Amino acid sequence: MAQISKTNPDYDAISYADIHCSKRLEWKQLDTEFKKLCKVNVEKPTSSYIGNGIIYHFFVKNMIETPRDTKNYITFDKVMGDLELKKKWIDQAIRIGRTKLDYIRPQDLWECYRRCKGSVNTFKAPMVRHLIKKYGATHYLDPTMGWGGRFLGAMAEGIKYTGIETNTDLFQGYKYMKIYFDKDDKAKFYWEDCMKVDFEAIDYDFVLTSPPYGDLEKYNHMKEFGSDEMYYKGFLIPLILKLKLFIKRDGHILINISNHIYDKYLSYGGIKAKDQMVLPQSMGGKKNKEMIYIF
């Protein structure tokens, strides 16, 4: 494996391709991680990272290369392609010293950048399992399925899952995840805008999704909203109303957004949630918490 000495760094010793390779798993490792996910205790809300290794295996390149609309944010692939920036972040990874090893590995370099500058995140599969159990779900509709954590949690619970996604760059990853982890063919995917899918034709009793946070992250094959009004009035409010219209009686709709987005959603005329909970994996800080709102 590529590595860089902390005392005498060779700044060319780790390439961008090495970052991808560091997140790749063998089939036995994927299988072991999935079995751990199926067995982990999820009676209580959890921030367990079990299953994340599977997500990174299939989607790390897509996640790394997704731009974010935050001040001075540069995607990590561009950092690795700029000699000065690459040197800067290698030096930073050495200073932080994520491990006690006398060298840094490709994954240490990526984790250093991700923790310091932020990155797209995946919904953690053990928490998905907890919520499926809590609400007695049998058929899960995920209208913005994203990076695969929610699909993985549904497969670990063995329930039906219908996922919808516009980012067709993720098609191949989901194809192989389905082969590996959906042995009973319980999952179905739609590769289009969720507002164009006929929810009435889907017999769902549970929704758990994490919709785009406006234009914060620039996903491929998804049009930008352009304004708050277009995001709230043209997408988030109609989506929640559409989900409520066709869900089975006594079903539950869980929407993962920040408290800031929820407050603005209400200000634009959105219906109030019946209940709410703090998401244990929250990284939003005191002013901007990651929440789950139950409708």
Buried (B, 14 or more C-beta within 10 A) or exposed (E): EBBBEBEEBEEEBBBBEBBBEBBEBEEEEBBEBBEBBBEBEBEEBBEBEBBBBBBBBBBBBBBBBBBBEEEEEBBBEBBBEEEEBBEEBBEEBBEBEBEEEEBBBBBBBBBBBBEEBEBBBBBBBBBBBBBBEBBEBBBBBBBBBBBBBBBBBBBBBEBBBBBBBBBEBBEEBBEEBBEBBBEEEBBEBBBEBBEEBEBEEBEBBBBBBBBBBBBEBBBEEBEEBEEBEBBBBBBBBEBBEBBBEBBEEEBBBBBBBBBBBBEBBBEEEBEEBEEBEEBBBBEBEEEEBBBBBBB
